[in-house]
Amino acid sequence: MSPEKSHSPLISVIIPAYNHEKFIGAAVDSVLEQTVDDFELIVINDGSNDRTGEIVEGYDDPRISYYYQENQDAYNTINRGLSLVKGQFVAILNSDDVYTADRFARILEFQKIHNSECIITDVMPISDTGEEFLDPAFGWNCWHQKNRARYREVQDMYVAFLHGNFMVTTSNLFMTAKAAATVGKFCSLRYLHDYDFIFRMMLSYPEGVHYMENDKLLYYRIHDGNTLGEAAIIGREQDQDLISKYTAAKVPTEYQIYVESGVKRLVELGNELHEVRTQLNSTVSTGVVPAAKNFVTSLKTWLGKKLK
């Protein structure tokens, strides 16, 4: 039985929706069809100019709350949703992604065992039509598996996230309301607000962030509407800043200037090497990766001596 309106729900789900009339129905359905039905669903239409709002308003379910606003971008829309939640747990679902029907049940079972503050799972990429991208050679799968391999290698969430965002999307976040309030609002990074958020979550709860690496409980939509062209440049620029910031955040304050300076120079060297090799029409790949490995090795050795 669905909870009464006056009932404080177990889970608050936020859907920031923008021009996804093709996908919003599947997203909403994937929440309504959860095997755990004690939730509220907060859908915020971020200024869509298609039928997104009409589709959401067509649902007759007391657990759904619908809001419209002028376009403010995803991070502001999610922040508004966070200000409205009433549940013990908070989940986010982008309007083009889809939950598996047992996502909440399996995450809650895991959370009860591990006392987690934040949980992410593995994901499955899908097309516009819902077709799963199963080919291991598919570009996205190669990128994702490389990041997952790093996690399995080091078994350290923070270190692995410095290598790459294997959470993939804000749709993968499931957290306690307490943790969400502690970490605070999503920052104003158009492409990497989820990446910044998970780093702040790990800093706030070093032992409380967990990865259900063997459970694919989210379908991540890859389609032409994803702003990957622009993100390829802007996202990487933001990525450079985040990696520098959150690498330094794990180092004692008196040593942070060394890390920041080294990382900054590595980025400069990577750019310089790319420019030189481009001019020379060289086919050799950029040297920033081996440079970074040498820097990290030297940094570990130096810090090991300093912190003894």
N, C-alpha and C positions, 0 to 999 in steps of 0.2 A: 504493500500500500504506500502511496506517495505521502510524504510528510505534510502536515498542515502548514498553512502560511505562517502561523505564529511560532512554529517550531524552529528552533535554532538548528540549522542543518549541520550534518557532519562535514560536508565538503562544499566549498564555494568554487564554482567554475567560472572563469572569465573568458569570454570570447570577444576579442577586438576584431571587428568586421569592417572590411573596406572593399567594395566592388568585387565581391565574390559570389554573385548570384548563381554561378555554376556549381559552387562547392559548399555554400553555407548550409544547405539542407543536410548534406551528408555529415557535416561537422556537428550540427545540432542533434541529428539522429544518433550519432555515436555517443553523445552524452546521455540522451534520454534512454538509450538501450543498455546502459550499464547494468550489470547484475547487482550492483549496490545502488539503490535508488534514493538514498538519504542525502540529497544535495540541492543546492540552488544553482541556477544557471543565469549568469549575468551577461547579456549580449549588449555590446556598445557599438552602435553603427557610427563609424568615424567619417561621416560626410559622404557616404556612398552616393553615386548618381546613377546606379542601376537598380535592380529589383531586390537587392539584399535585404533592405528593411521590410519590404512587403512580404517576403518569404518568411522572415522571422515572426512577424506579427500574425502570420497565418496559423501559427501553432497555438493550440488551446491546452496549455499545461501550466498549472499554478506555480510550478517551480521556476518558470522562466520570467525574468525581468528584462525589459527591453528599453534601451536609452538611445537617443540620437544626439549627435553633436556635430558642429562644423569640423572639418578635417583638422586634426591636431597631430597626426603621426602615431605610430604604433605605441611607442613608449609612454606618451601622455595618455593614450587610451587605456593601456594596461594600468597605469597609475590611478586613473579614475576608478577602474574596476576594483583595485586593491582598497580604495577608500570606502567601498560599498559592501565588502564581504562580511558575512556573519558566521561563517563556518569555522570549525576547528582546524580544518585543512584547506589549503588553497591550491587550485590547479588552473593552468592557463592552456587554452587551445586556440591556435590561430584559425581563422575562418576558412582556410583551405586544407587543413589537416584533419585527421580522423583518428579517434581512439579505437582500440580493440575493445570488444564488449566486456572483457574481464579485466581491463586495466585497473580500475579502482580496487577491485577485490584482491588482486594479486599484490598491488602495492601496499594496501592496508595490512595484509598478512605479513609482508616483509617488514613494514614499519613497526608492527607490534613486537616482532622478534628482535629487531636491531635498535629500536628506540630512535629512529632516524628523524632528523629535522628537515632534511631535503632528500628526495629520491629522484633519480633519473633512470630511464631504461634504455635498452637498445631500440632502434627504429628501423622501419622498412620504407624505402623510397618507392613512391608510386607516381604514375603519370596522371594527366588530366582525366583520363577515363578510369582511373583506379587500378590500372595494370601494374603489378609489382615488377620492379627492375631487379631481376635475379642474377643477371650476368655478372660474375666477379670482375670482368674486365671493363664494365661500365665505369666511366670516369668518376662519378660520385662514390660508387662502391669502393673504388681503389683509395680515394681520399679518406673515406670513413674507416676502412679497415686498417689503414696505416695509423690513424689516431688510436684506434682500439688496440692495436698491437703494442703501441707505446705504453698504454695503460697496463696491459697484461705483463709487459716486461718489467715495469717499475713498481706496480701495485701501490701507487701513490696518486691519489686523485689530483692533487695540486700540480705535481710535476707533469703528469700526463696532460692536464689542461694547458700547461705552458707550451706543449707540443702541438695541440690542436683542440678545437671545440667538438669533442665527441658527444656532447649533449645535443648538438645540432641546432636546436630551436627552442624558443620559449615554450612551445607546446609540450615539451618534455619535462617541464618543471612541476613537481608535486611536493608541497612543503607544508609545514605547520604554519598556522596563522601567526603564531608567536615568532617564528623565524622570519617570516615575510616582513613583519613589523620591525624586527630588529635590524634587518639588512636595509630596509627603507626603499625608497622609490627607484624605479629604473632610470638610468641616466639617459641623457639626450644624444645617444649614438644611434643613428638610424639603422645601421646594419648589425652592430655588435652590442646592443644593450643587454642581450641575454648572456653574452660572454663576460661582460663586466659584472653582471649580477651574480653569476655563479662563482666568480673569484671572491666577491665580497661575502657571499654565503660561506665559502670554505674558510675564509679568514675569521668569520664570526663563529663558525661551528666546525673547528678542525677535525673533530671525530664524528660529526653528525651528518655528513653528506655521503650518500651511498649510491652505488651504481649497480643496477640489476642487469649485468652485462649479457646474460644469456636469455633475456626475456624481451622479445620484440612486441611491445605493447602500444606502439604509435606508428601510424602511417604518415610519412612526411611527403607532401606533394611537391614534385618538381615539374614545373610547367613554364610556359612563355611569360606568364604574369609575374614570376619571381624576378626581382630587380637584380639579377646576377651580373648583367653587363656593367652597370655602373658600380655595383658592389665589388667587382673584380679589382678596381683601382681604389675607390674610397675605403672599402672594407679592409684592404691590406694596409692602407695608411693608418687607419684606426687600430688595426691589429698590432702594428709596430709599437704604437703608444701604450697599448694595454699590456703587451708582453714586457716592455721595459718597466712599466709601473708595478706590475704584480710580481715580477722577478725581484725587484728591489724590496717589495713589501715583506718578503720572507727573510730578508737579511737584516741583522742588527743595524740600528739607525746610523751608528758611526761608520759603517762600511757601505752604506747605500750609494754614496757618491761614486765609489769605485765601480759598482755594478752599472749604475746609470751611465757613467762615462764610457764604459766598455761597450755596453749595448748600443749606445748612440753611435759610437765609432764604427761598430760592425755594420750598422745600417748604412752609414755613409760609404764604407768600403764596398758593400754590396752594390750600391748605386754607381759608384765610380767604376767598379770592375765591369758592370753591365754596359756602361757607356763606352769604356775603352774597347771591350770586345765587340760591341756593335759596330764601332768605327773600323775595327780591323776585320770585320766580317768573319769573326771566329765562331766556330760551332761549339766551342768549349763552354760548358755551363758555368754559371756564376760561382765565384769562390767564397761566397758568404757562408755557405754551409760548413766547409772545413774550417773556415776562420772561426765560426761560432763554436764548433766542437773544441778547438784548441783553447778558446777563451774560457769555455765552461770548465774544461779540465784544469786549467791554470787557476781559475777562481776557486774550485773545490779544494785544490791543494793549499792555496793561500789561506782560505778561510779555516781549513782544518788546523793549520798551524796557529792562526790567530785565536781560535776559540778553545784551544786546549788549556 
